[in-house]
Amino acid sequence: MIIDDNATNLTLASDVLELEGFRVVRCSDAEGALAAIGEKHPDLILTDIALPGIDGLELTRMLKANDTTRQIKIIALTAFAMKQDHEKALAAGCDGFITKPIDTRRFKDQITPYL
């Protein structure tokens, strides 16, 4: 699952992974993702941190606090590239951190260890 409110970023990341054979659920906000998670049961969530409404860090905290979603690997996929942003993402429960813009040649290799 990829959650990003920027349609261009969402399309690019999703298209790259779909070309590599991954099934991708696309969501433009955390609320939509929460509705889809119970139905789609993703193995991995890539979430932007700066989302409208519930942000990516709060979404991560919510999912990691829930027994049924705690095991889902979550990677922050964000333009926030400062060291403190990385630390905030990990403190919220993210399992990894990838900065945008993504490197389309490396993207698959960056997420594969989490699957």
MOPAC internal coordinates of N, CA, C and O (Angstrom, degrees):
PM7 1SCF
backbone

  N    0.0000 0     0.00 0     0.00 0    0    0    0
  C    1.4434 1     0.00 0     0.00 0    1    0    0
  C    1.5265 1   107.99 1     0.00 0    2    1    0
  O    1.2310 1   121.36 1   -43.19 1    3    2    1
  N    1.3279 1   115.01 1   136.81 1    3    2    1
  C    1.4597 1   120.92 1   174.99 1    5    3    2
  C    1.5162 1   107.77 1  -121.48 1    6    5    3
  O    1.2310 1   121.27 1   -50.16 1    7    6    5
  N    1.3381 1   115.18 1   129.84 1    7    6    5
  C    1.4523 1   121.29 1   179.63 1    9    7    6
  C    1.5287 1   107.96 1  -118.93 1   10    9    7
  O    1.2310 1   120.64 1   -64.13 1   11   10    9
  N    1.3218 1   116.38 1   115.87 1   11   10    9
  C    1.4656 1   121.20 1   178.81 1   13   11   10
  C    1.5165 1   108.47 1  -155.45 1   14   13   11
  O    1.2310 1   120.17 1   -49.04 1   15   14   13
  N    1.3189 1   117.29 1   130.96 1   15   14   13
  C    1.4612 1   120.64 1  -179.54 1   17   15   14
  C    1.5306 1   112.53 1   -82.48 1   18   17   15
  O    1.2310 1   120.07 1   171.59 1   19   18   17
  N    1.3280 1   117.48 1    -8.41 1   19   18   17
  C    1.4626 1   121.27 1   175.82 1   21   19   18
  C    1.5247 1   107.51 1   -92.14 1   22   21   19
  O    1.2310 1   120.71 1   -66.61 1   23   22   21
  N    1.3257 1   116.26 1   113.39 1   23   22   21
  C    1.4699 1   121.16 1  -174.34 1   25   23   22
  C    1.5221 1   112.47 1   -59.53 1   26   25   23
  O    1.2310 1   119.97 1   142.89 1   27   26   25
  N    1.3262 1   117.66 1   -37.11 1   27   26   25
  C    1.4651 1   120.69 1  -179.75 1   29   27   26
  C    1.5240 1   110.76 1   -65.63 1   30   29   27
  O    1.2310 1   120.33 1   133.81 1   31   30   29
  N    1.3343 1   116.98 1   -46.19 1   31   30   29
  C    1.4722 1   120.62 1   179.11 1   33   31   30
  C    1.5234 1   111.22 1   -64.79 1   34   33   31
  O    1.2310 1   120.49 1   139.65 1   35   34   33
  N    1.3227 1   116.66 1   -40.35 1   35   34   33
  C    1.4614 1   121.37 1   179.36 1   37   35   34
  C    1.5238 1   110.82 1   -62.81 1   38   37   35
  O    1.2310 1   120.71 1   134.97 1   39   38   37
  N    1.3161 1   116.25 1   -45.03 1   39   38   37
  C    1.4661 1   120.79 1  -179.90 1   41   39   38
  C    1.5165 1   111.35 1   -65.34 1   42   41   39
  O    1.2310 1   120.17 1   134.25 1   43   42   41
  N    1.3244 1   117.28 1   -45.75 1   43   42   41
  C    1.4612 1   120.54 1  -178.49 1   45   43   42
  C    1.5243 1   111.31 1   -60.64 1   46   45   43
  O    1.2310 1   120.29 1   127.53 1   47   46   45
  N    1.3215 1   117.05 1   -52.47 1   47   46   45
  C    1.4691 1   120.19 1  -178.00 1   49   47   46
  C    1.5243 1   110.96 1   -61.75 1   50   49   47
  O    1.2310 1   120.53 1   136.64 1   51   50   49
  N    1.3171 1   116.60 1   -43.36 1   51   50   49
  C    1.4636 1   120.52 1  -179.47 1   53   51   50
  C    1.5210 1   111.50 1   -64.98 1   54   53   51
  O    1.2310 1   120.60 1   133.81 1   55   54   53
  N    1.3264 1   116.45 1   -46.19 1   55   54   53
  C    1.4678 1   120.33 1  -179.34 1   57   55   54
  C    1.5227 1   111.82 1   -61.00 1   58   57   55
  O    1.2310 1   120.30 1   138.02 1   59   58   57
  N    1.3186 1   117.03 1   -41.98 1   59   58   57
  C    1.4732 1   120.39 1   179.45 1   61   59   58
  C    1.5209 1   110.03 1   -59.69 1   62   61   59
  O    1.2310 1   120.23 1   133.81 1   63   62   61
  N    1.3169 1   117.16 1   -46.19 1   63   62   61
  C    1.4662 1   120.06 1  -178.08 1   65   63   62
  C    1.5245 1   112.21 1   -71.67 1   66   65   63
  O    1.2310 1   120.38 1   142.70 1   67   66   65
  N    1.3150 1   116.89 1   -37.30 1   67   66   65
  C    1.4677 1   119.52 1   177.98 1   69   67   66
  C    1.5247 1   110.99 1   -64.93 1   70   69   67
  O    1.2310 1   119.95 1   143.50 1   71   70   69
  N    1.3235 1   117.70 1   -36.50 1   71   70   69
  C    1.4661 1   120.76 1   176.16 1   73   71   70
  C    1.5303 1   111.66 1   -64.78 1   74   73   71
  O    1.2310 1   120.87 1   154.74 1   75   74   73
  N    1.3300 1   115.94 1   -25.26 1   75   74   73
  C    1.4673 1   120.99 1   177.72 1   77   75   74
  C    1.5286 1   111.90 1   -88.06 1   78   77   75
  O    1.2310 1   120.25 1  -178.68 1   79   78   77
  N    1.3325 1   117.13 1     1.32 1   79   78   77
  C    1.4560 1   120.75 1   175.94 1   81   79   78
  C    1.5172 1   115.85 1    98.74 1   82   81   79
  O    1.2310 1   119.72 1  -176.53 1   83   82   81
  N    1.3274 1   118.15 1     3.47 1   83   82   81
  C    1.4579 1   120.85 1   178.94 1   85   83   82
  C    1.5271 1   110.11 1   -81.02 1   86   85   83
  O    1.2310 1   120.78 1   -32.89 1   87   86   85
  N    1.3376 1   116.11 1   147.11 1   87   86   85
  C    1.4633 1   121.33 1   170.51 1   89   87   86
  C    1.5253 1   106.44 1   -90.93 1   90   89   87
  O    1.2310 1   120.65 1   -55.53 1   91   90   89
  N    1.3115 1   116.36 1   124.47 1   91   90   89
  C    1.4594 1   121.12 1  -174.29 1   93   91   90
  C    1.5252 1   110.33 1  -120.18 1   94   93   91
  O    1.2310 1   121.24 1   -49.07 1   95   94   93
  N    1.3175 1   115.23 1   130.93 1   95   94   93
  C    1.4592 1   122.14 1   171.23 1   97   95   94
  C    1.5206 1   105.78 1   -99.58 1   98   97   95
  O    1.2310 1   120.53 1   -53.05 1   99   98   97
  N    1.3290 1   116.60 1   126.95 1   99   98   97
  C    1.4669 1   122.14 1  -177.87 1  101   99   98
  C    1.5217 1   110.05 1  -103.10 1  102  101   99
  O    1.2310 1   121.03 1   -48.10 1  103  102  101
  N    1.3383 1   115.64 1   131.90 1  103  102  101
  C    1.4609 1   121.07 1   177.00 1  105  103  102
  C    1.5258 1   108.61 1  -135.47 1  106  105  103
  O    1.2310 1   120.93 1   -37.05 1  107  106  105
  N    1.3240 1   115.82 1   142.95 1  107  106  105
  C    1.4616 1   119.64 1  -178.89 1  109  107  106
  C    1.5273 1   112.84 1  -100.48 1  110  109  107
  O    1.2310 1   119.95 1   175.75 1  111  110  109
  N    1.3285 1   117.71 1    -4.25 1  111  110  109
  C    1.4654 1   120.29 1   176.46 1  113  111  110
  C    1.5304 1   109.68 1  -157.44 1  114  113  111
  O    1.2310 1   121.50 1   -13.25 1  115  114  113
  N    1.3304 1   114.74 1   166.75 1  115  114  113
  C    1.4665 1   120.33 1  -176.78 1  117  115  114
  C    1.5230 1   112.02 1   -67.30 1  118  117  115
  O    1.2310 1   120.57 1   144.25 1  119  118  117
  N    1.3212 1   116.51 1   -35.75 1  119  118  117
  C    1.4578 1   119.39 1  -179.43 1  121  119  118
  C    1.5292 1   110.65 1   -62.18 1  122  121  119
  O    1.2310 1   120.41 1   135.77 1  123  122  121
  N    1.3281 1   116.82 1   -44.23 1  123  122  121
  C    1.4584 1   120.75 1   176.98 1  125  123  122
  C    1.5156 1   111.91 1   -64.23 1  126  125  123
  O    1.2310 1   121.07 1   142.77 1  127  126  125
  N    1.3299 1   115.57 1   -37.23 1  127  126  125
  C    1.4650 1   120.16 1   178.39 1  129  127  126
  C    1.5262 1   110.71 1   -65.00 1  130  129  127
  O    1.2310 1   120.32 1   136.42 1  131  130  129
  N    1.3263 1   116.99 1   -43.58 1  131  130  129
  C    1.4593 1   120.12 1   179.24 1  133  131  130
  C    1.5211 1   111.08 1   -59.75 1  134  133  131
  O    1.2310 1   120.37 1   140.46 1  135  134  133
  N    1.3106 1   116.89 1   -39.54 1  135  134  133
  C    1.4604 1   120.70 1   178.32 1  137  135  134
  C    1.5201 1   111.40 1   -66.42 1  138  137  135
  O    1.2310 1   120.13 1   143.41 1  139  138  137
  N    1.3335 1   117.35 1   -36.59 1  139  138  137
  C    1.4614 1   121.62 1  -176.65 1  141  139  138
  C    1.5280 1   113.39 1   -81.80 1  142  141  139
  O    1.2310 1   119.77 1   152.67 1  143  142  141
  N    1.3139 1   118.05 1   -27.33 1  143  142  141
  C    1.4662 1   121.21 1  -174.86 1  145  143  142
  C    1.5259 1   111.82 1   -59.93 1  146  145  143
  O    1.2310 1   120.12 1   135.40 1  147  146  145
  N    1.3128 1   117.37 1   -44.60 1  147  146  145
  C    1.4622 1   120.25 1  -179.62 1  149  147  146
  C    1.5124 1   113.08 1   -64.28 1  150  149  147
  O    1.2310 1   120.88 1   150.32 1  151  150  149
  N    1.3013 1   115.92 1   -29.68 1  151  150  149
  C    1.4618 1   121.36 1  -178.59 1  153  151  150
  C    1.5300 1   112.48 1   -87.50 1  154  153  151
  O    1.2310 1   120.29 1   141.21 1  155  154  153
  N    1.3274 1   117.05 1   -38.79 1  155  154  153
  C    1.4738 1   121.97 1  -173.00 1  157  155  154
  C    1.5304 1   114.02 1   -95.01 1  158  157  155
  O    1.2310 1   119.62 1   157.76 1  159  158  157
  N    1.3208 1   118.33 1   -22.24 1  159  158  157
  C    1.4691 1   123.09 1   179.61 1  161  159  158
  C    1.5330 1   112.35 1    49.26 1  162  161  159
  O    1.2310 1   119.65 1  -116.19 1  163  162  161
  N    1.3230 1   118.27 1    63.81 1  163  162  161
  C    1.4661 1   119.83 1  -177.77 1  165  163  162
  C    1.5302 1   112.15 1   -68.65 1  166  165  163
  O    1.2310 1   121.15 1   -30.02 1  167  166  165
  N    1.3315 1   115.41 1   149.98 1  167  166  165
  C    1.4627 1   121.05 1   174.88 1  169  167  166
  C    1.5188 1   110.72 1   -83.99 1  170  169  167
  O    1.2310 1   121.00 1   154.60 1  171  170  169
  N    1.3299 1   115.70 1   -25.40 1  171  170  169
  C    1.4584 1   121.96 1  -174.88 1  173  171  170
  C    1.5203 1   108.81 1  -146.77 1  174  173  171
  O    1.2310 1   120.95 1   -40.17 1  175  174  173
  N    1.3367 1   115.79 1   139.83 1  175  174  173
  C    1.4566 1   121.28 1   174.81 1  177  175  174
  C    1.5249 1   107.92 1  -121.80 1  178  177  175
  O    1.2310 1   121.16 1   -53.19 1  179  178  177
  N    1.3180 1   115.39 1   126.81 1  179  178  177
  C    1.4630 1   122.22 1   172.08 1  181  179  178
  C    1.5162 1   105.42 1  -106.04 1  182  181  179
  O    1.2310 1   119.65 1   -62.87 1  183  182  181
  N    1.3155 1   118.27 1   117.13 1  183  182  181
  C    1.4529 1   120.44 1  -176.02 1  185  183  182
  C    1.5111 1   112.77 1  -126.73 1  186  185  183
  O    1.2310 1   121.75 1   -44.86 1  187  186  185
  N    1.3244 1   114.26 1   135.14 1  187  186  185
  C    1.4548 1   120.28 1   169.99 1  189  187  186
  C    1.5274 1   106.45 1   -66.02 1  190  189  187
  O    1.2310 1   120.11 1   -30.25 1  191  190  189
  N    1.3195 1   117.39 1   149.75 1  191  190  189
  C    1.4591 1   120.40 1   176.85 1  193  191  190
  C    1.5278 1   110.25 1   -81.54 1  194  193  191
  O    1.2310 1   120.57 1   137.13 1  195  194  193
  N    1.3312 1   116.52 1   -42.87 1  195  194  193
  C    1.4664 1   121.42 1  -176.72 1  197  195  194
  C    1.5278 1   109.90 1   -88.95 1  198  197  195
  O    1.2310 1   121.09 1   -92.49 1  199  198  197
  N    1.3151 1   115.52 1    87.51 1  199  198  197
  C    1.4618 1   121.73 1   178.04 1  201  199  198
  C    1.5263 1   108.35 1  -113.38 1  202  201  199
  O    1.2310 1   120.20 1   -28.21 1  203  202  201
  N    1.3259 1   117.21 1   151.79 1  203  202  201
  C    1.4606 1   118.67 1   174.83 1  205  203  202
  C    1.5335 1   110.04 1   -70.13 1  206  205  203
  O    1.2310 1   120.57 1   -30.64 1  207  206  205
  N    1.3176 1   116.53 1   149.36 1  207  206  205
  C    1.4681 1   119.34 1  -178.28 1  209  207  206
  C    1.5200 1   110.16 1    72.13 1  210  209  207
  O    1.2310 1   120.45 1    58.78 1  211  210  209
  N    1.3075 1   116.74 1  -121.22 1  211  210  209
  C    1.4682 1   121.79 1   177.63 1  213  211  210
  C    1.5252 1   107.45 1   -73.16 1  214  213  211
  O    1.2310 1   120.27 1   -58.70 1  215  214  213
  N    1.3376 1   117.10 1   121.30 1  215  214  213
  C    1.4685 1   118.44 1  -179.79 1  217  215  214
  C    1.5284 1   110.61 1   -81.74 1  218  217  215
  O    1.2310 1   120.96 1    -8.45 1  219  218  217
  N    1.3189 1   115.76 1   171.55 1  219  218  217
  C    1.4593 1   121.19 1  -175.27 1  221  219  218
  C    1.5182 1   114.36 1   -63.06 1  222  221  219
  O    1.2310 1   120.10 1   147.90 1  223  222  221
  N    1.3292 1   117.42 1   -32.10 1  223  222  221
  C    1.4628 1   119.82 1   179.11 1  225  223  222
  C    1.5302 1   110.74 1   -72.25 1  226  225  223
  O    1.2310 1   120.23 1   138.43 1  227  226  225
  N    1.3353 1   117.17 1   -41.57 1  227  226  225
  C    1.4574 1   120.01 1   177.63 1  229  227  226
  C    1.5317 1   110.33 1   -65.64 1  230  229  227
  O    1.2310 1   120.70 1   139.68 1  231  230  229
  N    1.3309 1   116.27 1   -40.32 1  231  230  229
  C    1.4663 1   119.95 1   176.39 1  233  231  230
  C    1.5228 1   110.21 1   -58.77 1  234  233  231
  O    1.2310 1   120.47 1   135.92 1  235  234  233
  N    1.3084 1   116.71 1   -44.08 1  235  234  233
  C    1.4667 1   121.31 1   179.14 1  237  235  234
  C    1.5220 1   110.55 1   -60.48 1  238  237  235
  O    1.2310 1   120.44 1   133.57 1  239  238  237
  N    1.3292 1   116.75 1   -46.43 1  239  238  237
  C    1.4698 1   120.09 1   178.72 1  241  239  238
  C    1.5308 1   110.82 1   -58.83 1  242  241  239
  O    1.2310 1   120.76 1   136.90 1  243  242  241
  N    1.3215 1   116.14 1   -43.10 1  243  242  241
  C    1.4723 1   120.63 1  -179.66 1  245  243  242
  C    1.5322 1   110.83 1   -62.11 1  246  245  243
  O    1.2310 1   120.59 1   134.27 1  247  246  245
  N    1.3197 1   116.49 1   -45.73 1  247  246  245
  C    1.4671 1   120.45 1  -177.45 1  249  247  246
  C    1.5232 1   111.72 1   -68.86 1  250  249  247
  O    1.2310 1   120.22 1   141.33 1  251  250  249
  N    1.3192 1   117.19 1   -38.67 1  251  250  249
  C    1.4636 1   120.40 1  -179.13 1  253  251  250
  C    1.5297 1   111.78 1   -73.82 1  254  253  251
  O    1.2310 1   119.85 1   159.39 1  255  254  253
  N    1.3384 1   117.88 1   -20.61 1  255  254  253
  C    1.4673 1   121.63 1   178.26 1  257  255  254
  C    1.5324 1   112.46 1   -85.33 1  258  257  255
  O    1.2310 1   120.42 1   170.51 1  259  258  257
  N    1.3260 1   116.80 1    -9.49 1  259  258  257
  C    1.4631 1   121.68 1  -176.14 1  261  259  258
  C    1.5353 1   109.45 1  -100.83 1  262  261  259
  O    1.2310 1   120.37 1   -52.44 1  263  262  261
  N    1.3217 1   116.89 1   127.56 1  263  262  261
  C    1.4694 1   120.89 1  -178.02 1  265  263  262
  C    1.5268 1   113.27 1   -58.09 1  266  265  263
  O    1.2310 1   119.67 1   146.86 1  267  266  265
  N    1.3167 1   118.24 1   -33.14 1  267  266  265
  C    1.4644 1   120.19 1  -176.36 1  269  267  266
  C    1.5250 1   113.34 1   -81.48 1  270  269  267
  O    1.2310 1   119.63 1   163.22 1  271  270  269
  N    1.3324 1   118.31 1   -16.78 1  271  270  269
  C    1.4716 1   120.54 1  -178.94 1  273  271  270
  C    1.5285 1   113.18 1  -119.28 1  274  273  271
  O    1.2310 1   120.42 1   176.36 1  275  274  273
  N    1.2999 1   116.81 1    -3.64 1  275  274  273
  C    1.4679 1   121.74 1  -176.14 1  277  275  274
  C    1.5339 1   113.37 1   -55.51 1  278  277  275
  O    1.2310 1   120.39 1   145.61 1  279  278  277
  N    1.3357 1   116.85 1   -34.39 1  279  278  277
  C    1.4628 1   120.69 1  -174.58 1  281  279  278
  C    1.5328 1   113.27 1   -78.88 1  282  281  279
  O    1.2310 1   119.47 1   168.06 1  283  282  281
  N    1.3261 1   118.61 1   -11.94 1  283  282  281
  C    1.4724 1   120.88 1  -179.21 1  285  283  282
  C    1.5275 1   109.14 1   -67.85 1  286  285  283
  O    1.2310 1   120.74 1   -51.85 1  287  286  285
  N    1.3022 1   116.19 1   128.15 1  287  286  285
  C    1.4620 1   120.92 1   176.46 1  289  287  286
  C    1.5246 1   108.13 1   -73.28 1  290  289  287
  O    1.2310 1   120.67 1   -43.63 1  291  290  289
  N    1.3355 1   116.32 1   136.37 1  291  290  289
  C    1.4583 1   121.83 1  -179.03 1  293  291  290
  C    1.5181 1   109.06 1  -127.53 1  294  293  291
  O    1.2310 1   121.33 1   -51.61 1  295  294  293
  N    1.3192 1   115.07 1   128.39 1  295  294  293
  C    1.4622 1   121.45 1   177.27 1  297  295  294
  C    1.5195 1   108.35 1  -117.21 1  298  297  295
  O    1.2310 1   120.78 1   -52.02 1  299  298  297
  N    1.3224 1   116.12 1   127.98 1  299  298  297
  C    1.4626 1   120.63 1   173.19 1  301  299  298
  C    1.5260 1   107.18 1   -73.36 1  302  301  299
  O    1.2310 1   120.97 1   -53.22 1  303  302  301
  N    1.3063 1   115.74 1   126.78 1  303  302  301
  C    1.4685 1   122.68 1   179.29 1  305  303  302
  C    1.5212 1   105.44 1  -119.12 1  306  305  303
  O    1.2310 1   120.41 1   -80.15 1  307  306  305
  N    1.3368 1   116.82 1    99.85 1  307  306  305
  C    1.4492 1   118.73 1  -165.59 1  309  307  306
  C    1.5229 1   113.80 1  -148.19 1  310  309  307
  O    1.2310 1   121.60 1   -23.98 1  311  310  309
  N    1.3186 1   114.54 1   156.02 1  311  310  309
  C    1.4664 1   121.17 1   174.49 1  313  311  310
  C    1.5224 1   110.41 1   -82.07 1  314  313  311
  O    1.2310 1   119.84 1   167.68 1  315  314  313
  N    1.3375 1   117.91 1   -12.32 1  315  314  313
  C    1.4629 1   121.12 1   177.65 1  317  315  314
  C    1.5299 1   108.36 1   -74.39 1  318  317  315
  O    1.2310 1   120.90 1   -73.03 1  319  318  317
  N    1.3244 1   115.88 1   106.97 1  319  318  317
  C    1.4608 1   119.24 1  -170.70 1  321  319  318
  C    1.5284 1   114.18 1  -112.16 1  322  321  319
  O    1.2310 1   119.73 1  -172.74 1  323  322  321
  N    1.3059 1   118.13 1     7.26 1  323  322  321
  C    1.4547 1   120.60 1  -179.37 1  325  323  322
  C    1.5330 1   110.39 1   -75.09 1  326  325  323
  O    1.2310 1   120.90 1   -24.66 1  327  326  325
  N    1.3257 1   115.89 1   155.34 1  327  326  325
  C    1.4578 1   120.80 1  -178.68 1  329  327  326
  C    1.5328 1   111.35 1   -57.22 1  330  329  327
  O    1.2310 1   120.25 1   139.58 1  331  330  329
  N    1.3323 1   117.12 1   -40.42 1  331  330  329
  C    1.4664 1   119.21 1  -179.29 1  333  331  330
  C    1.5327 1   111.55 1   -66.87 1  334  333  331
  O    1.2310 1   119.77 1   151.52 1  335  334  333
  N    1.3474 1   118.05 1   -28.48 1  335  334  333
  C    1.4661 1   120.67 1   176.09 1  337  335  334
  C    1.5226 1   110.22 1   -67.43 1  338  337  335
  O    1.2310 1   120.98 1   138.49 1  339  338  337
  N    1.3233 1   115.74 1   -41.51 1  339  338  337
  C    1.4667 1   121.24 1   177.27 1  341  339  338
  C    1.5285 1   109.29 1   -61.65 1  342  341  339
  O    1.2310 1   120.58 1   134.50 1  343  342  341
  N    1.3132 1   116.49 1   -45.50 1  343  342  341
  C    1.4628 1   121.01 1  -179.26 1  345  343  342
  C    1.5266 1   111.44 1   -64.15 1  346  345  343
  O    1.2310 1   119.85 1   140.01 1  347  346  345
  N    1.3406 1   117.89 1   -39.99 1  347  346  345
  C    1.4686 1   121.59 1   177.93 1  349  347  346
  C    1.5266 1   110.77 1   -62.90 1  350  349  347
  O    1.2310 1   120.62 1   139.00 1  351  350  349
  N    1.3312 1   116.42 1   -41.00 1  351  350  349
  C    1.4640 1   120.62 1  -179.77 1  353  351  350
  C    1.5275 1   110.58 1   -64.00 1  354  353  351
  O    1.2310 1   120.55 1   134.72 1  355  354  353
  N    1.3161 1   116.56 1   -45.28 1  355  354  353
  C    1.4666 1   119.75 1   179.10 1  357  355  354
  C    1.5235 1   111.42 1   -66.48 1  358  357  355
  O    1.2310 1   120.10 1   141.53 1  359  358  357
  N    1.3276 1   117.41 1   -38.47 1  359  358  357
  C    1.4614 1   121.09 1   178.54 1  361  359  358
  C    1.5316 1   111.34 1   -65.01 1  362  361  359
  O    1.2310 1   120.12 1   148.57 1  363  362  361
  N    1.3297 1   117.38 1   -31.43 1  363  362  361
  C    1.4655 1   121.46 1   178.54 1  365  363  362
  C    1.5212 1   111.73 1   -74.56 1  366  365  363
  O    1.2310 1   120.38 1   164.16 1  367  366  365
  N    1.3431 1   116.87 1   -15.84 1  367  366  365
  C    1.4632 1   120.37 1   178.98 1  369  367  366
  C    1.5135 1   114.66 1   117.47 1  370  369  367
  O    1.2310 1   120.03 1  -178.89 1  371  370  369
  N    1.3325 1   117.54 1     1.11 1  371  370  369
  C    1.4650 1   119.40 1   177.60 1  373  371  370
  C    1.5249 1   109.44 1   -62.92 1  374  373  371
  O    1.2310 1   121.08 1   -36.96 1  375  374  373
  N    1.3069 1   115.54 1   143.04 1  375  374  373
  C    1.4606 1   121.17 1   179.78 1  377  375  374
  C    1.5216 1   111.81 1   -88.93 1  378  377  375
  O    1.2310 1   120.50 1   164.06 1  379  378  377
  N    1.3228 1   116.65 1   -15.94 1  379  378  377
  C    1.4543 1   121.07 1  -179.16 1  381  379  378
  C    1.5158 1   110.74 1  -161.21 1  382  381  379
  O    1.2310 1   121.34 1    -1.65 1  383  382  381
  N    1.3360 1   115.04 1   178.35 1  383  382  381
  C    1.4591 1   121.66 1  -172.93 1  385  383  382
  C    1.5195 1   108.08 1  -150.40 1  386  385  383
  O    1.2310 1   120.16 1   -56.39 1  387  386  385
  N    1.3305 1   117.29 1   123.61 1  387  386  385
  C    1.4684 1   122.61 1   176.69 1  389  387  386
  C    1.5206 1   107.02 1  -127.85 1  390  389  387
  O    1.2310 1   120.70 1   -49.46 1  391  390  389
  N    1.3314 1   116.26 1   130.54 1  391  390  389
  C    1.4537 1   119.38 1   179.70 1  393  391  390
  C    1.5226 1   111.03 1   -89.39 1  394  393  391
  O    1.2310 1   122.05 1   -30.84 1  395  394  393
  N    1.3463 1   113.68 1   149.16 1  395  394  393
  C    1.4565 1   121.66 1   174.92 1  397  395  394
  C    1.5245 1   107.50 1  -100.68 1  398  397  395
  O    1.2310 1   119.57 1   -28.41 1  399  398  397
  N    1.2859 1   118.43 1   151.59 1  399  398  397
  C    1.4583 1   125.59 1     2.85 1  401  399  398
  C    1.5271 1   110.89 1   -71.17 1  402  401  399
  O    1.2310 1   121.05 1   -32.71 1  403  402  401
  N    1.3219 1   115.60 1   147.29 1  403  402  401
  C    1.4578 1   119.20 1  -179.13 1  405  403  402
  C    1.5237 1   110.10 1   -72.24 1  406  405  403
  O    1.2310 1   121.48 1   -27.76 1  407  406  405
  N    1.3133 1   114.78 1   152.24 1  407  406  405
  C    1.4598 1   121.70 1   172.30 1  409  407  406
  C    1.5303 1   105.32 1   -92.69 1  410  409  407
  O    1.2310 1   120.51 1   -75.16 1  411  410  409
  N    1.3154 1   116.63 1   104.84 1  411  410  409
  C    1.4649 1   120.62 1  -173.33 1  413  411  410
  C    1.5236 1   112.67 1   -60.26 1  414  413  411
  O    1.2310 1   119.94 1   154.75 1  415  414  413
  N    1.3305 1   117.73 1   -25.25 1  415  414  413
  C    1.4745 1   120.07 1   179.35 1  417  415  414
  C    1.5181 1   112.04 1   -77.29 1  418  417  415
  O    1.2310 1   119.83 1   155.18 1  419  418  417
  N    1.3286 1   117.93 1   -24.82 1  419  418  417
  C    1.4659 1   121.87 1  -176.65 1  421  419  418
  C    1.5281 1   113.74 1  -106.86 1  422  421  419
  O    1.2310 1   120.08 1   169.02 1  423  422  421
  N    1.3128 1   117.45 1   -10.98 1  423  422  421
  C    1.4526 1   121.78 1  -170.24 1  425  423  422
  C    1.5286 1   112.82 1   -55.39 1  426  425  423
  O    1.2310 1   120.04 1   131.44 1  427  426  425
  N    1.3088 1   117.53 1   -48.56 1  427  426  425
  C    1.4672 1   120.92 1   179.57 1  429  427  426
  C    1.5333 1   110.70 1   -58.06 1  430  429  427
  O    1.2310 1   120.69 1   135.59 1  431  430  429
  N    1.3309 1   116.28 1   -44.41 1  431  430  429
  C    1.4650 1   120.11 1  -179.01 1  433  431  430
  C    1.5288 1   111.67 1   -66.90 1  434  433  431
  O    1.2310 1   120.28 1   152.36 1  435  434  433
  N    1.3141 1   117.08 1   -27.64 1  435  434  433
  C    1.4664 1   120.18 1   179.31 1  437  435  434
  C    1.5305 1   111.99 1   -72.36 1  438  437  435
  O    1.2310 1   120.13 1   147.33 1  439  438  437
  N    1.3194 1   117.36 1   -32.67 1  439  438  437
  C    1.4633 1   118.78 1  -177.03 1  441  439  438
  C    1.5240 1   113.66 1   -95.44 1  442  441  439
  O    1.2310 1   119.90 1   156.98 1  443  442  441
  N    1.3270 1   117.79 1   -23.02 1  443  442  441
  C    1.4632 1   121.46 1  -175.78 1  445  443  442
  C    1.5292 1   113.74 1   -54.60 1  446  445  443
  O    1.2310 1   118.30 1   140.21 1  447  446  445
  N    1.3425 1   120.84 1   -39.79 1  447  446  445
  C    1.4579 1   119.12 1   179.79 1  449  447  446
  C    1.5445 1   114.64 1   -61.36 1  450  449  447
  O    1.2310 1   120.23 1   161.30 1  451  450  449
  N    1.2999 1   117.16 1   -18.70 1  451  450  449
  C    1.4574 1   121.34 1  -179.08 1  453  451  450
  C    1.5244 1   113.43 1   -87.97 1  454  453  451
  O    1.2310 1   120.66 1   172.33 1  455  454  453
  N    1.3199 1   116.34 1    -7.67 1  455  454  453
  C    1.4694 1   120.45 1  -177.89 1  457  455  454
  C    1.5172 1   111.55 1   -98.38 1  458  457  455
  O    1.2310 1   120.10 1   180.00 1  459  458  457

